[in-house]
């Protein structure tokens, strides 16, 4: 059934729940259910109350990196489109990649082919691996001609990303800078971005992920340079990869050998 149509009544009849990002998974959906396994065919998991699942003893799997190539190709295509539209080639620009995981890492490796200098920002990785090769967010904002966001959406922990980019951060960017959000909508304050575009504090924005999806701010929608409805990762191969990852995780949960030949659909 469609993801937005999955309600508690349907969950009560299920042993396994497989979703994508439009289905919030938590007590409201599963309090009265006997679901034993939840799988989300998505890289992000901010729509899933993982703590609740853990407390209930419900196994959980998702699909990090499954659509990474698709998102990278979306960002590169968007930047090239913006470069042509504005008459500003990517060659010679400094691109700050915020979040250097499955998507950001691939993007950072490909951008030099377009003549761009890359700054990488990823505090959790810098803590684990050392500061060499990573820049602070402040340095990225001050030095970059393009800032592109590829973090998960988190509200807790030592590096929360909710409204990671707000008024203060936008004020630190160059007036000529471009901002790309193909991560999660609330990583950027929509109010702050709308104001920055209205006043010319930054020059352009590409937005694929929006606060308050599926009903984005209409004024912000009109002001961004390129707007898409959270489809950067919607590629056929990405969906197959996510499905393969969930199939394997569910088979492991059931103690069964994976038997689906996904190559037949590629």
N, C-alpha and C positions, 0 to 999 in steps of 0.2 A: 504494500500500500504506500501512497505518497508519504514522505517523511513528516510533513506537517500534520498529517491525519492520524499519526500514531498516538493514541491516548491510553489512559490507564485501563480502559475496558479491554482493549486488544492485548495489552501487556499481560493481563491476568491469565490469558490463554496460552502464553508462550513460555518455552523453556530457554530459548535463545533469542536475543534481540540484536539485529544488525541494522545500523543506522548510518546516516551521514550528518553533516553539521547542522541541518535545520531541525533536528529532533533533540530537544533538551532532555537529558537523562538524569533523573534524580528522584527524590522521594515522591514528588507529585505523580510521577509516571509508574514507579515500581514499588511503592509502599505495600500494596496489597497483592503483589505478583510473586511468583515462584521462579522468576528468571534466574538461571544459573550462569549465564555467559552473556556479556555485552560486547559487541564489536562495532567499532566505528571506522568506516572505510575512508578516513581522513587523516591528514598529517596533524592537524590541531585537535585538541581535546577539551577546549574551554566550554563546550556545550555538555560535558559529562561531569557529574559530581563524583569524581574518583574516590574521594574520601567516604562518601556514602556507600559506594559499591564495596569498598574495602571492609567497612563495618558490617555489611550484610554478607560478606563472604562470596560475593559475586565476582567471577573472573572477568577481566577486562583486557581487550587488545585494541590497538588502533594501527594506523599505517603510516608512520613517519617516513617521509621521503618518497612516498609512492608517486606523487605528482610533481616532484621537484623540477624535473626537466621542463615540464609544461610551464610552470611559473617562471622559470628563468627565461624561456623563450618569449613569454608574454612581456616581461620587463624589457628585454632587449628590443622587441618589436615596438613597444610603447616609446622607448627612448629614441629609437630611430625615427619614428613618426613625429615625435615632438621636435627632434633636431631639424627635420625637413621643414616642418611647419614654421619654426622660429628662425630658420636660416642659421643655426648654430651647430656645427658638426660636433660629434662626440670626441673626436680626436683632440687631445690636449686638455680635456676636462678632467677634474678630480671627482671621482665618484665615491661617496662614503656608503659602505654596506653595513647596515646595523642589524646584527644577527647573522653569524657566519656558520649556520648549520647546514642542513641538507640543501636548502635553496640558496642561501646567501653564499655558502662555500663554493657552489658551482658557478654562481654569478660572478663572484670575485675572480675565479680562474679564467672566465671567458672575456671579461671586460677589457683586459689589456690588448686583446686582438683587435679591438676597435680604437686603439690608441689612447685609452683612458688610463689615468693613474688611479689606483684603488687604495682607499683607506678602510681597514677592517675594524669594526667595533663589536666586541662580544665579551662583556665582563665575566660571565661564568667560565668561558673558555680561557680567558686571560688568567683567571685565578687558578685554573687547573694546570695550564700549560706554560705560564709565564707571560710577562707583558710584551716580550719581543714579538713584533709582527702585528700587534694590535694597537689601536689608537683609542683615546678617551672619546666619549660622546661629545664633549666640549670641542675637542680638536676636529672631530668629524664635522660638526655643525659650522665651525668657523672657517674651515679650509675647503669644504666641498662645494662644487658647482651643482652636484646632484646628490641627494640623500635618498637612499632606497631602503625600505624597512622590511625585515624578514625575521621578526621575533615571534614567539608564541605570545598569547595574551595571558598574563598572570597578574594577580592582585596581591599576592603574598610573597614571602621569601625575601632574600637579600637583594634581589634585582627585579622588582615588579615592573611590568611593562604597560600597565593600564595608564593611558595618557602620558606615555613616555615622551611624546612630542606635544607640548602645550605652548602657551604664550611665551614663556621664557625661552624655550628651545627655538621656536620660530624666530624670535627676535635676535637670536645669535647667528642665524643663517644669513648668507649674502642676499642682498636685494635681488640679485639675478639668479638665485638658486631655484632648482626644481626639486619637488618632493614627490616620492613615489610610495604609495602604500598598497602593497599586494600581500599584506600579512593578515591582520585582524583589524576591524574597524576602530575599536576603542584603543588601539595603540596610539592613535592620534586623537586629540581633542577636536571634534568637528567644529565646535564653536570657535576655537582658536584658529583653525585653518581657514574657516570662512572669513574671519576678520583679517587674517594676514593676506588673503587673496584680494579682499575688498580694498585694503589700503595700499596694496602693492608691496608689502613687506617681503614677500617672495614672488618670483616671476611666474611660476607655473606649478601645477600639481597633476599627477596621475593617480586616480583613486579607483581601486578595484574592490577594496574592503571598506565597509561603511559602518559607522555607529548606527544602532537602531535598525539594522536590517530586519525585514525587507522594505522598510519605509525610510529611506535616507532623507537628510535635510535638502529640500528642493533648491534653496538658494545656493548651498554649497555645490549641488549637482550642476547648477548653471554656471558656476564660477570656475570649476576645474577645467583643465585643458583637455583631459581625456577621462571619461567616466565609463566604467563597465560594471556589470552586476555580479561581482564576486565570481568570476568565471576563469580567472588566470590558471587555475589548476584543473579545469574541466576538459581534459583530453581523454580520448578513448584509451590510450595506453596507460595513462595514470589511473583511470578507473579499474582497468584490468589488474594493474599492479596492486592496488589497494584491496581488491577482491581476493587476489592470490594470498596476500599477507593474512587476511582474516580467515580464509579457508584453512591455511596451515595452522594458525593459532587455535581455531576451533577443533581441528583434528587432534592437535596436541592435548587440548582440554578433554576431549572424549576418549583419548587413548587409541585413536584410529590412524591408519596410514593415509596420507593425502592421496587421492586417486584422480582428481580433476586434471585434465590436460589443458591448461590454459593456452598453450601454444596454438591450439586449434582455432582460437578466436582472434588471434593476432594477425 
